[in-house]
Amino acid sequence: MTESLLTKPGDVIDRDREWDLLAEFLADPDPAMRLGIVSGRRRHGKSYLLQALSERVGGLYITAVREEGRLPAIQRFSDAVAVHTGLRPGSLRLRDWRDVLSNALDVTARSSRPLLVIDELPYLLQHSPEIPGLLQQLYDERQRGSRPGTGPGPRLILCGSAMSVMHELLSGTKPLRGRAVVDLRLGAFDYRNSRAFWQIADPLIALKVHAVLGGAPGYRPVAGRPHPDDGFDTWLTRTLLDPGRAVYSRTETEYLLREDPRITQHTLYYDILTAIANGATTPSRIGAALERPRNAVAHPLGVLESTGYIRREQDILRSKHPVITLADPVIRFNQLITLPQAAAVEQGFAGQVWEQATPTFNSKILGPHFEDLARDFTRRYAHVLLPGGLPGPVGTTDVADRAGRTKHEVDVIALAAGERPQAPRARVALLGEAKATAARRGTGDLERLERIRALLTDQGYDTVGTTLALYSLHGFYPDLIELAQGRDDVLLVDLPMLYGS
């Protein structure tokens, strides 16, 4: 296989690391069969990436169909194998999945570019749970029967959006455990790449779009980007608040939750998501918001975490203090904005609903999202600005102030490279405060960070090289800018800097 065949196509945006990983997987000359797993949330571009890869090397790409029966699926896969070999559909009469899979692998193995992709595998497993076991048998047979010098063996990629199903393929005593050489979990674009993909010139509009749709590239074709003359508000009422649109947030949330077969009690899951969206960040607080004991929400929280719809992160400095947040912006928007006013939205009052909900959007969506991006900026881009270079773990924490009888919430804290979270006397690389309010930040905000740094010093942490960072949506007062210019421990990050302008 020549290097040009593995060059990423121009229409595949970003995904350089993922493409290189899959290209290396295909380029392996070993004659034995190799297995790869690709998973990711709906609309993250898995199918687009794998279709491009398959087209690049002339592979066989087959996708399962939701609610298709076992026999129709076997026949449709048989037809795909036939067409790939140059035969007419219907010319192959394969009896069961072992015949289908064995023939598909044999067909691709005859090529110098042996790739078979089975997309949306969880749909097949609903009626044919024996498939992983059959693949294990075929995999093991093709390990023993491979001969050096015969060219690369078949390369099989299994893909799906039901995250829990895909993750379980390689877990515990499952048939395929220990057999995959690639386990790629495709995430969303980061906020900078998302802005470039959407081609939004105004960073504030880019931030707001990212706050409601995140970096999932699959939303752009169905939502369209905001027109500069209309602005964000008009675009939003015509997309996420329009029941006639595919990206209507209530419809989209229901579709996302249906991806996981374990989510059956939709009311309970909706209530949990709403509690988290409203600021309940621990299992105890979530249970209290639902008037249920903590152990009653433990399993649903585990399901939502495994599907990627919530995040559970530990406090950077304190042990046993998990912070639970919503990972999916569309779900957060639905629970806070659309769902409480669904009747009015569906009666055509999207403009009025959005006008009333704007304060909620600013405080519970835009504000927390700006804090998320400040932490993301610190992880990905701040190393070129920090004296110590690339930081270690980045997150949040609370710092007790006994003298002031209060507690300081720290929006952004980064430990130095090599430090472990919750380690006593760890070196702190950065302390930051991120505010998405309309007011500019001033010297009072810097003094608050200086106070927190002093408290951490008193508590035994190493703050000698700590940078104090202020992240502001609307800039800084001149006296703060002048002060920062004369100090090497102060970093001011406005919206243009956040986006790399």
Beta strands, then each sheet from edge to edge (+ up, - down):
strand 1: 34-39
strand 2: 60-63
strand 3: 115-119
strand 4: 155-160
strand 5: 180-185
strand 6: 310-314
strand 7: 322-326
strand 8: 394-401
strand 9: 406-415
strand 10: 428-435
strand 11: 467-472
strand 12: 490-493
sheet 1: 2+ 3+ 4+ 1+ 5+
sheet 2: 6+ 7-
sheet 3: 8+ 9- 10+ 11+ 12+
end
